[in-house]
Amino acid sequence: MFLRLGRAYAQLVRFEQYLRRNQFNRLYERVRSCPIRNTRPHRATQDEICRAVNLACVLYFKEVLCLQRAATTTCLLRQDGIPAQMVIGVQPLPFSAHAWVEVEGIVVNDKLYTPGLYSVLSRC
């Protein structure tokens, strides 16, 4: 668990660097190009990764943005062979944007009803 927590924290730092420099395109490309490892995924692994990212977010030195959290979760899941997708959606009124992670069409790091609240702009 400590190894996963360390990896999650390091990814949060890495993705924050992109956001701090207003480099959304680099963050997006980094997630889009993150390969899915050719390993056999396990349900326990998926849950462990999501828990590690959640704990890393709690321990992080400042508030973690949903895009930062979703990018981190997506890459870590893919590195363990889980075909995760980062989803970015918007709500027109009142305007709101949000990012979350899905595996095989099921939300894994947010509330299950999240996709019903937003129009999907992108999946990567």
Stockholm file with secondary structure:
# STOCKHOLM 1.0

chainA/1-124         MFLRLGRAYAQLVRFEQYLRRNQFNRLYERVRSCPIRNTRPHRATQDEICRAVNLACVLYFKEVLCLQRAATTTCLLRQDGIPAQMVIGVQPLPFSAHAWVEVEGIVVNDKLYTPGLYSVLSRC
#=GR chainA/1-124 SS CHHHHHHHHHHHHHHHHHHHTTCHHHHHHHHHTCCCCSSCCCHHHHHHHHHHHHHHHHHSSSCCCHHHHHHHHHHHHHHTTCCEEEEEEEETTTTEEEEEEEETTEESSSCTTHHHHSEEEEEC
#=GC SS_cons         CHHHHHHHHHHHHHHHHHHHTTCHHHHHHHHHTCCCCSSCCCHHHHHHHHHHHHHHHHHSSSCCCHHHHHHHHHHHHHHTTCCEEEEEEEETTTTEEEEEEEETTEESSSCTTHHHHSEEEEEC
//
